[in-house]
Amino acid sequence: MSGLAINYSDFVFEFPEFANTSESLFNQFLIQAKCYISDEDYGVLHGEARRLAIELMTAHLLTLNSRLTEDNQSQATVVASANIGEVSVSLVPPTSANQYEFWLNLTIYGTRLWALLSAKTACGFYVEGSPQRVL
C-alpha cells in the first residue's frame, strides 16, 4: 500500500497564501504532518478527505513555524487581551476539550482540520480486539 502523493504545486493551488513558501520548507513540514496524519489511504478518512487533512496539518505547522520564527514569539499562544492607552481588547479563545484541540485551534487551518476530523469521526471508533469466548 503506497501513501497519497501530495506535492508542492497542488498545495499552493489549494492554499495560495503559501505561494512564497519554499518547496523545501513545504516538504519539511509535509513530512512532519504525515507523522500526525498517516498518508496511507484507509479508514473513515480516505481519498480527498485524507489529502485535505494532511494539507491542512501542513498549513497549520507552517503557520505556527512562521509565527515562531518571523514574529519572534517564544511560544504559540492565543492572545486573551491587549491594552493600548485607553483602548482594551479581549478575545476569549474557544473552549477546548483537550490540549490537541487547543493546539489545532491556534490557526484557521487547524480549526478546519479539527472540524473535518470531528465530522468524519462523529460516532467515534470501535477497535476490534480478539473474539470473546464463552466458556
Secondary structure as UniProt FT lines:
FT   HELIX           8..14
FT   HELIX           16..18
FT   TURN            19..20
FT   HELIX           23..36
FT   HELIX           48..70
FT   STRAND          81..84
FT   TURN            85..86
FT   STRAND          87..90
FT   HELIX           99..104
FT   TURN            105..106
FT   HELIX           108..120
FT   TURN            121..123
//
